[in-house]
Amino acid sequence: MNMNKCLILLALLLFTSCGEDIVNEVSLAEIPNFSEENYEIVSLDNSGNIEAIWFKNLEFLPGTVLDTLLEVKRIFLDHVDSVTNDLAKLTKLETIKIWAPDLANIPTSIGQLPNLKEIRFYNCSVKDLPKSLTLSTSLTSVTIGFCQLELIEAISKMSGLQELIIEGGADYTFIPNEVTELQNLRKLEIGNSNIVKLPKGLGIMSNLERLDIHNANIDSIPASIGNLSHLRLFRLQMNRSPVSLPNELSNCLALESLHIESTQIDHVPKDIGQLKALRSIRFYGNSIRSLPDSFGELSSLEDLNIVDNEISFLPASITKLSSLQFMNISSNMLTELPDNMGTMSNLLRLYAPFNSLKSLPESISYLENITEIHLAHNQLETIPSEIGRLSQLRRLILSDNKLSSIPITSLGQLRNLNTLSLSNNPFPKSQADELKSLLPNTAIDY
């Protein structure tokens, strides 16, 4: 017996009570023509039974093997070319992961597994599925990666499916319209593909809550997206084609998270303010030049990230965002902040480095709950003397600006300040020395 075998036996012993037989391991070892190189035990349950197992490099997975795995919940089939109908014996099986280029057929018994919840197909030749599987009442999640397009069409017959993930596949340029027949689908994720077109009838998927698209080639978002009344998250990341957001998106009144990142959008829907449930916006790395006036009507918005765009001004209405806690407007073209910034009473963190800000509004001193302000790499020449009112401020970053002087007395009132960065500014260093005496517990970089 080699070292790997000994380690597996030892692990099984640790999970069984003293004196009990290790039935699963002994049975696997005794099966003729079945090598330990063809499997690996992934995990055990608290009773020492095999809970998850990985089969690999097999032309055929025999039923005699399955007879020893009646407690198994997860199976990984890696380069297994054929599976017996005896799979139905594994009544506790919940997850099957298949990575098998030569596996062309799925046994009909798979649809008889009463606890099967998830199947993942990767790089396999399966084009169709047994009817028993499409009628499964327990199966709720399917993942397809680098498989045949016909498999997506076959999966569209699974009326009870709640989650569909489509990953990879250079040949995928569109999602078959049959997918819209999945009326119980809650999550649709599409990634790492050349998909250009989404189904025009996307909006009839009335129960869809999450639409997540990343690293694709989508050229348009169908206007029917506005009919998704239960949509809570829409994410579009690293899209390789320019794309616009339809104004109909503003009709998704249940939307809580809108994340459009590195996608080359150049404008925001003008009626976005209708999304009263929206809590998080991330428009990182796009070509947005302005925000609509309705932006200030997003009464539930807590997290705003519009880093790395081409925004030169913020609408005055943005100061109405009374629920906003985090605001990251870094790497834009801003020369000023709205005068009424102080009305954003719940703002905790303000990040605005790498802009062209020349001054700050005096009202910034009314942000009574703010703990962090990051304004490095701007053109600031002065700091409002009222800044000393920010009693909760912990971190203030003002490096790489044009400050010729600093309000020593006011800054000296920031007793809770942990970090103050003033480096690469032209003010006399003697001012910083004086400030250090007022804030002995603050790390001051100058």
N, C-alpha and C positions, 0 to 999 in steps of 0.2 A: 504493500500500500504506500503510495507516494505522499509527500508532505501536504499537498492540497487536499487529498482525501482525509488525511488525519485532522486537518483544521476544520473541515466541514463536519466530521463526526463529533469533534470537540464542541463545536458551536451548538450542535443539536443536543448534546448531553447537557449543556448548561441550561437549555430551555425545557428539559423534561425532569420530572420528579425521579428520585432515586429508585432504581430497580425497574423502571418502565422500559419496554422495548422501543427502539427507534425504527418504527415500522416503515415510514416513508423512505428513509435513507437506505436501509437494508434492501427493500424491495427494488429500488432503482438500481442498486448495484448488482442485483441478481438477474436482471433482465438480459437474456442472451443478445449479443451483437449491439448492445447499447453502451457506449463508452462514456466515461465521466467527462470527456472532452466535448460531449454534445449537450451538456446542461450545466447550469450554475444556479445554486440556491441563492435567491436574492434576500429573502427575509423569512422569519418564522413567527408564528403566533405565540401567545403566552403558554400554550400547552405543548409547544415543540413541534407542531405540525407545520409543514411547508405552506407558507402563505403566498409567496411569490416565487416563481421559477422562470429561468431564462433558458429556452431551448435554442440550439444553434447548429447550423451546418448539417441538416438532416434531409434526406430525400423523402422520408415518411415518418410521421409521428405516430407510433403504434398505440393501439388501444390498451395494451398491457402496461404501458407507462402511465396512462391516465388512470388506471385502476388504483394506483398508489397515491393519487393526488386528490382525493375526494374532499379535502378541506381547503384546497387552494383557491385564492381569490383573484390573483393576477398572474397572467401568463404572457411571456414575451416570446414570439416566434421569429427568430433571426435566421434568415436563409433556410427556412423549412419549406420544402416544395409541395408537400401534401399533408392534409390533416384528416384523420379518420372521423367518421360520424359518431364514434364513441365519445366525442367531446361533450355530448349531452349528459354524460355521467357527472360532470363537474357542476353540480347544482348550486354550489356556492360561489361560482366564478362571477366576478364583477367587472373585470377589465381584461381585454385582449389587445396586445400591441403586436402588430405584424410588420416586419421588415423582410420581405421575401420577393425578390425579382421574378422568380419562377413559379410563384403561387398564383394560379389562374382561377381556381375555384374555391369557394367557401362551402364547407359542409352544410347540408340543410339542417342538421341538428342544432346549429348555432342559435337558431331562432327559438329553440326549446329551453334555453337556459333562463330560468325564472328570475335570476338576480343580476343578469348582465346589464350593466349601466353604460359601459363605454367601450368603443372599439377605435383603435388608431391604425390606419393603413399607411404605410410608408413604402414607396418604391416597389409596388407590386403590380402584377399584370391583371388583377381582377377587374372585370368590366361589368359584371352583373352580380346581383345578390339573390339568395334564395328568398322566395316569397315569405317563408316563415320568419325571416329576419325583419322584413319590412313591416310585418304585423306585430313585432315584439312590443309589449306594453311596458317593459322595464328599461329598454335601451333609450337613453336620453342624450348621449354625447357621441359624436363621430368626428374624427380627425382624418383628413386626407392629405398626404404629402407626396408629391412627385408620382402620382398615379395616373390612370387613364381618365380622360374627361368623361367617358361613359359612366364611370363609377359615381361621379357627382350626380348625374341624371338618375342613376339607380337609387341613390340615397334620398333623392327628392320624394320617393314614395313612402318614406318613413314618417307617417303622420304624427307620431308621438315625439319626434326629435325636438330637443330644446336647445341644443348647442351644436353648431357646425363650424369646424375650423378647416380652412383650405390653405395649405402651405405648399409653396413651391410649384414647380411644373412649368418649364419654359414654354410648353405648347398651350398653356391656358391663356387665352386672350379675352375670354368672356366667361361670365357665370351663366349657365343655362337658365332660361326663364322658369324652368320647372321648379327651381329652388323656391320660388315665391309661393309654391303650394304648401310649404312647411308652415302651416298656420300656427303651430304651437312653439315655433322657434323663438327663443329668448336671446340668443347670442349668435351673431354671424361674424367670424373673423377670417380675413383674407390677407395673406402675406407672402413676401418673397416670390413674386410671380410677375408675369408679363400681362396680367389682366388689365384690359383697357376699358371694358364695358361692364357696368353693373346692370342687373335686370331693370328694365323700364318700369316693371310692375312692383318694384321694391316696396312701394307704399302699402301694398295689400297685406304685408306680413304684420298684421295688426298687433301681435304680441311681442314684437322685437323690442328688446330693451338695450342691447349693446351692439353697435356696429363698429368694428375695429378693423381698419385697413392699414397695412404698413408695407413699405418697400414694394409697391405695385406700380402700375403705369396708367392709372385711371385718368381719362381725359375729360370726364364730366360726372357730376352728381345729378341723378335724375330728380326732377322737380317733385316727383311723387314722394320723396323722402319726407315732405311736409305732412304726409298722412300718418306717419308713425307716432301715434298718440301716446305710446308707452315708452318711447325711446328715452333712455336716461343718459347714455354715453355715446358720443360719436367721436371717434378718433381716426385721423388720417395723417400718417407719418411717412416721411421720406418718399413721397410720391415723385416719380421721375418725369411726369408731364405736368405742364401748367394746368391748373384746374380752378374753377370758380365755385364759390358756395352760392347755391340758389337762395333767393330771398325766402322761398317757401320753407327753408330750414327754420325760420322764425315761428313757424306754426307748431313745432315740436315742443309743446308747452310743458312736457314732463322732463325735458332735458336738464340734466344737472352738471354734466361735464362735456365741454367742447374743446377738443385738443386737435388742432391743425398745425402740425409742425414740419418744417423743412419741406414745404409743399408748393411754394411759389405762388400762393394766392396773393392778390394785390388789393383786395377790398374785403370789407366785412358787410354782411347783409344789413341793409339800412334799417330794418325793423327788428334787429336783434334784441332791442329793449323789451320785446314781448315775452322773452324767456325768463319769466319771474322766478322759476325754480333753479335757474343756472347758478351754480356755486363755484365752478372752476373753469377758467378760460386759459388755454395755453396756445398762443399763436407764434411760437418760437421759430425763427429762421425763415421768414417769408418776405414778401415785398410790399407789405401793407404801408400805405402812405398816410392814412388818416383813419380815425374812428368816427362812426356816425354819432350824431347828437343823442340818439336814443340809447346810447351806451349807458348813460347815467340812470336809466330806468331799471337796470339789473339789480333789483333790491336785495337779492339773496347772495350776490357775488362775494366770495371770500378770498379767492385766489386768482390773481391776474398776472399772467406772464406773457409779455409781448416783446421779448428779447430779440434783437437782431432783425429789425425791420427798417423801414425808411420813414418813420413817423417824425414829422417836424413840429407838431403841436398836439396837445391833448384838448379835447373839447371841455369847455367849462363845466358841462354836465357831469363829468367824471367825478367831481367832488361830492356828488349826491350818493356815491356808493358807500352808504353808512355801515354796511356789513363787511366791507373789505378789510382783510387782515394782512395780506401779503401782496405787494405790488412790485413787480420786477419790470422795469422799462429800460433796461440796459441796452447799450449798443443800438441807439437810434440817432436821430438828428435833432433832438430837442434843444431849444435855446432857453426855454423857461418852463416853469411849472405853473399850473393854475393858481390864481390869487387866493382862492378859498380852500386851499389844501387842508386847512385846520378843521374843517367840518367833517373830515373823515375820521371820526372819533375812535373807531375800532382798529385803525391801522397799527399793526405791530412792527412790520418790517418794510422799509422802502429801499429798493435797489435801483439806482439810476446812474451807474458808472458808464463811461465811454459814450457820453453825449457832448453837447456844446453849451451846457448851462453856464450862464454868466452870473446869475444871482439866484437867491432863494426868496420866496414870498415870506413876509413876516408872519403870516398865519401858520407857518409850519410849527411855530412854538406852541400851538394849541393841540398838537397831536399828543395828548396827555398819556396815552397808553403805548406809545411807540418805544421799542427796545433796540432797534437797529436801523441806522441810516448809512447807506453806502453811496458816496458821491465822488469816488475817485475818477481821475481822467476826464475832467470837465474843464471849463474856463472860469471857474469861480474866482472872483476878486475879493469878495467880502462874505462874511457870515452874519446873519441877523443877531444882534446883541440879545434878543429875546430867547435865544436857543437854550439858555440856562433854565428855562421853565420845564424842560423835558426831563422830569424827575425819574422816569422809568428807563431812560436811555442807558443801554449797556455797551453798545458798540457804535462808534462814529468814525467813518473812514472818509478823510478829506485829502488824501494824498494825490499828487500829480494835478494840482490846480495852479491858480495864479494869486494865491492869497498873499498880499503884501503885509497884512497884519491879522491878528486873531483877537477876538474879544476875551481877554484873559479872565476878567472878573466873572463874566457870564458862564464861560466854560468851566470855571472853577466851582460852580454851583452844582455840577453834575456828579453828585456824590456816589451814584450807583454805576458810574461809567467804569467798565473793565478795560476797554481798548479804545485808544484814540490814535489814529494814524494821520500824521501831518507832513510826511516826507515829500520832498520835491515840490516845495512851495518857497517863494522868495521872502517870506517874513523873517525878521531878525531872530536868530536862534535864542537870543536872551529871553524872548517872550515865552518860548517853550520851556526854558529853565524855570522861569517864574511860575508857569502853569504847573509844572511838576511839583512844586512846593505846595500848591493848593490841592493837588490830587495825588497824594503819595501812594495810593493803592491802585492807581490806574497805570496800565502799560502804555506809555506814550512813545510813539515812533515819529522822529523828526530828523 
